[in-house]
Amino acid sequence: MLVSRREKIALLGGKPIFDRPLNIVRPTFPKPETFIEQFGECLLSGQVTNNSRWAREFESQLSEYLNVPALSFCNGQIALLAMLWAFDIKDTEVIVPAFTFSATPHAVVWCGGTPVFADIKDDGSMCLDPQDVERKVTPRTKAILGVDPYGICCDYDELAKIARKHGLKLLFDSAPSFGSRVDGRLTGGFGDAQIFSFHATKAFATMEGGCVCSNDPEVIERVKAIRNFGLQPSSDCEDAGLNGKLTEICALIGIEQLKTFEASAAIRRKSVQTIKDGLKKLPGIKCGVAPSGQEPIWLYLPVIIDKLKFGIDRNQTAAAFERENFFVRKYYSPACHQLSIYRGATQEALPVSEYHADNVIALPVYNDMKPEECEGIVQLFFDVYESAPEISKLIGIS
C-alpha cells in the first residue's frame, strides 16, 4: 500500500502515498458460508422478520455481551425514535449537544420535542459539557440526551447527577460507541436507556440495525411494543408505534460479528494509539482525547487542525489528503445549531462547538487496519505540513 517517501506530495506533482483509496469507512463482514445455511432455512420457511428465531437469538447474545436487556431494531435511528417516544418527550425540551450528527436533534423533533443545544467541553473529548447542560435546564426540560462522539463516552456520572437533581430522564444516543468501555464496563446500561447503531459505517455492523438497552423492565416492555406498531399482547395499542423490527439476515450477521468483535476492537485501539503517537510532535495537530478510565471503540479518530501552527486550515488539509487517496470527513460540520432547520430558533452562540465544527477532521479507523496504513497516515500529515506554503497557494483560502 505504501510508496517510498516522496520529495513532493501528489498535489505538487508527486506520487500519492496510498496506491488505493483509504476511505472513511471500510466495513468488515463475516464470510457468507458462516451463516448461509441458516439464512437459506429462513427463506424456505418464510420467517425472515417479525421477531423470528435469529433476531431473538441475536437479542439474547447482545444482552449477555452488554450485561443489560437489549432489543434489536432495523436501524439506529428508529431505535432512537422508539427510545425517545417511550419517555413521552412530546411538547417538552430535550437538551442535546450541538456537536453531533443531525440524526440526534432530528429524532427529538420527530417525537414532538424541542431540542435545546448545549456546548461541548474544551478538553479534547468533544463531549457534552455538564455545566452548560445545567445552565440550559428550564421548567420545560424533560430529558438530557447525551451523545458519545466518535465512540468517546460523554460524562455519564456528571450528567446523572444533574438529571437526579432536576428530576430529568437521562438518555444516551450512543450510536457510535458499541464496544466502548468506561472503567472496564461496556456501554449499554447507563442512564435510563441507551441506543446503538449497527449501520455499515459502525465498528460493529450488521449492514443495517441497532438496539435499545435499559435496565428498567417497564421501559423495555414499552419499547418492545413501540417497535411492533404499539401492539400489546391483547392486540390493543397504548402507543402509536412503528415497525422497527430487525430482519433475520442482519441478525445472523450480527451473531457472527459478535464472535470476532473483541479482536476487532483491539485492532482499532492499537491503530489509534499508533497514529496518535506518531503525530505527537507535529505542530498544529491535536488528536481527540478520551477521559481517564475510558477505552473508546474509536469509530473515527478526530483531529483538530490549528491553521496558524499547521500552515493550512482543515478544508485545505482535507483537499490535499484526497489527492493522496486518503479520504477524511468533516465531522461534525456544521454544528447542529447552525443547520438551517434549527438556525431560526432562539439560540446563543456555542463557541466550543463552533470552533470544533470549523477545525476538526475525522480520520478513518478500521477493524482490519494495517500497521503500514497507520504509518502512512502519520507520514502524510508530516508531508502536508512540510508542503503547507505551496498547498496554500494552490488551494487558496478556504
N, C-alpha and C positions, 0 to 999 in steps of 0.2 A: 504493500500500500504506500509506504513512504518512498519518496525520492531523496537523493542526496541533498544536503543543504545547498541552497542556491545563492548566487550573488544578487539576484533580483527576484522579487515576488512576481506572480503571474500578471498582475496589473501593470507592471513595468517591463513586461516582455519576457519574464522567466517562465519556468515550467511550474504548473500547480503542484502544491505539496502532496495532495492526495490524487491518485490516478483514477479513483472512482468516488462518487459523492458520499460524503458523510452527512446524511440528512438529520433533521431534528429528532426524528424517531426511527427506530429500526426494530419493529416488533419481532419477538421470537415466539413461535407456536410449536406445540408437540407434533410429532410425525403422525400422519393420518392413520397409519396401521395400529397406533396405540388405542384408538377409540372407534375405528371404522366399523368393527363388528357390532358394537353396542348401538351405534347410530343406525346401522342397517336394520337392526331389530326394531328401533323406534319407527323407522319409515314403514316397515312391514305392518307394525301394529297400528300405525296412525297416531300414536301418542307422542307427539313431537313438542307439545307445550302444555299449558293448563296445569302447572304444578305436578308434572309427571315424575316418573321414577328418578331420573338422573338429576333433575332440578332439586328434588328433596334430598337426594344423597349429597349433592354439592352444598346445599344449605347446612346439612349436618356436619360436613367436613369443615366448612367455613366457621361454624360456631365453635367447633373443637379447637381449630387453629387459633382463633382470636380470643377464645375463652369468654365469649359473650354471645347471647342469642342473635342470630343473623338471618335476615330474609333477603333472598336474591331478587333482583329486578332486571328488567330488559335493558336498562341503561342507568347511568348515574344521575342524570337529570331527573328522570321520573322518580328515582329513589329520593332525591332531594325534595321534589314536589310532595311526595307522599309523606315524608317526614314532617315537613312544614305544615301540611294540611292537618296532620294528626294533632298538632298543638294549637289549632284554632287561632291563627295569626290574622285572620281577616279583620280589617279596619283597625289594625294596631301597627305599631312601629317595631321594626327589627333592626338592630344595629349590626352592620356588616363592614368589613374592611373595604376601602376604595381600591386597594391594590390586590385585585383578584381577577379571575376570569369573569366575563359578563354573566355567565350562567348563574352565579350566586345571587346577585340582586334580581335578575330576571325571575328566578323561582319565587322570590318573595312577592313580586308583583303579581305573578300568575295565581298565587294563593290569596290575593286580596290584601296583602300587607303593604307597608311603605318602608322601603329600605332607607336607613339613616346611615350615612357613610362616616366612618371613623378613620383616623390616620393609623399609620403603622409605626413601629419602633424604628429608631435610627441606630440600631445596634448590629446591623448586618443580617439579622434573621428575616427581615421584611414581613414580620408577623404583626397582627393586630395589637395596637397599643392599649393595654388595660386602662391607663389613666385617661386616654381620650374617650374610651368606651364609657367610663363612668360620667364623664362630662356630657355625654350625649343622652343619658337616661332622662326620660320625661315620664309624666303620668300615663302616657300612651304606650310606653315601651312594653312589649310582651316578651321579647326574647333577644338573646345575643346569639348571632350566628358567626362563630369563628371559622377561619379558613387556615389550612396548612399549606402555604405556598411552596411549590416545588417538592413537597414532602417534608418540609420543615414544620414541626408541630408548633402551633401557637401556644401561648402561656395558659394551659388548661387550669392550673391551680389558681392563678390570679383572677382569671375570668370566672371561675367557680365562686370565688369569694364575693365578687361583685354581684353575680346572679343571686346568691343567697341573701346578700344584704338588701337587695331591692325586690326580692320575690319574683325573679325572672326565670324563664326557661333558658337552659344553656345547650345549644345545638352546635354541631360541627359539620361543615362541608369539608370533609377530608378526602375529596375526590382523588388527589394525587398521592395520598400518604399510606396506602395499604402496605404494610410491612415496616413502617417506621416504628421506632421504639422510644419510649420515654421512661427513663430509669429502669430499663430492661423489660418494660411492659409494652406489648403490642398495642397500637392504636385500635380503636373499635369500641371499647367500653367506657369511654369518657363522656362526661356531661349527661344530659337526659337522653340524647340519641346522637348518632354519628352515621354519616354515609360515606361510601366509597364508590368510585367509578372503576369499571373493568374494561374501559374502551381500549381500542388497539394502541392508543398512544401511551397507555399507562404501563408501569413496571409489571403489574400483574394484569394480564389481558385475556379476555375470553372472546375477543372480536368486539362484541358489544355486551354490556352487562353492568351490574352494580349491586349494592346491597345497603340495607338499613340495619344498624345494630342498636340494641338498647338492653339494659339490664332491668327495665320496667316491663313486667308481663302485660300490663294494660296497653302500653304503647305498642308492643309487638302485635297484640291482637288487633288493635285498631289499624295499624299499618298493613297488616295482612289482609284485612277486609278492603281497605282502600285500594290495594294492589289488584283486587279482583272485583272492580266495579262497585265497591262498597258493600258487596253481598255478605250478609250474616249467614250462619248455618241454617237459620229459619227461612232463608230466601228474602228476608226483609233487608232494607238498606237504611242505615243511620247516617251514611255519608254519601255524597256524590263522588263515587270513586272513579277509578280509571283502570285501564288494562296495562299493568306493569310487569306481567309475568315473563320470566326468562325461558328461552327455548332450550330444548334438550341438547342441541348441538353445542350451544355456548356452555351449558352446564358440564358436558363431557370434556370440553377443552379446559374448563376451569379445574376439574378434578385432576387432570393430567398436569396442569400448570402448578398446582399445589405441591406436587411431588418434587419439583426441582426449584421451587421459588427461593428457598433459603440460600441455595448456591448462587442463584442469580443476584440476590440482594448483596451477597458478599462481593461479587464482582463489581457491582455498581459502586459500593462504598470504597473499595480499593481503587477503582478508576478515578473517582472524585478526589481522593487523597493524593494520588499521583499528580493530577493536574494542578491542584491547589499548591502542593509542594513546589512544583515547577514554576509557578507564577509568583511566588512569594516576593522575589526581589525585583519584580518588574514594576517600574513607576506607573502610576495612574490606573492600576488594576486592583480591585478589591473583590474577592470572592465572597459569596454568601456564607454566613456563619450559623451553625446550629447551636442553640443554647446548651449549656452544660447538662450532661445526663442524657442527651438525645443521640439517637442513631437514625438519621433520616434515610429514607429509601432513595432520595435524590432523583426525583423524576427528571429534573434538569439541574444543571449547576448554574445558578445566577451569578453574573459578573458585572460589577459596576465599573463603567468607563469614565475616568476623570479626564476630560478633554485637555485641560491645561497641562497635566502631567504626562499623559499618554501621547499627546500631539495631534490626535484626531478624535472626533466625537463618536458616540455609539453608532449612529447611522452610517458614517463613513467606514467604521470598522467592520460592520456587518456587510457592507458592499464589497470591501476588499476581501473578506473571507469567502464570499460567494465565488469570486474569481479563482479561489483556491480549492473549489469543490467542497467547501465546508459551510454548512447551512445552519444558521442560528435563528432564534426568534426573539422579537422584542416583547417579551412577556414581562409585565402586563402593561401594554401601552395602546391607547391612552388609559389612564386610571378611570375606574368606572364612573366616578362622579363627573368626569369630563365627557362622557358619552352623550350624544345628542338626546337620547331618551331621558337622561337624568339631569342634563345641564340646566333645564328650566326651573328645577326645584330650588328652594332656598337652601343654599349650601355654602358654608365657609370654605376658605382655602385649606387644603390639606398638604402642607409643604413637603413633608417627607414622602408621601405617596407620589406627589407630582415630580419630585426630584428623581425618584427611582424609575418612574414610568418613562422619563426622558433619557435615562442613562444606563439602564440595565439591558443586557443581552442574556438569553438563556442558552447555555451550551448543551448539546446532546449528551445523554448518558445511556448506555445500552446494557441489556442483560448479558450480552456476549462481547463486551468491549475488549479490545486487544490492547496490550501494553504499548505497542507501536502507534496505535491511534492516539492514545493519551500523550505520548511523547511528541507526536506530530502536531497536536493541538497547541502544546506548550511552545514548540518551535515556531509555529505560525504566529503566535502572539508576539514573540520576540522579533520575527522578521518584519511584521507590520509596524511594530513600534520603531524599528530602525529606519523604516521607509516612510514614516509618517509625513515628513515635509513634502515628499513627492506625491503621496496619496492625496494629501490635502489640496494640492494644485490640480490634480486630475479630476477628483470627485467634486471639489468645491465645498462651499459651506452648506451644510445640510440643515 
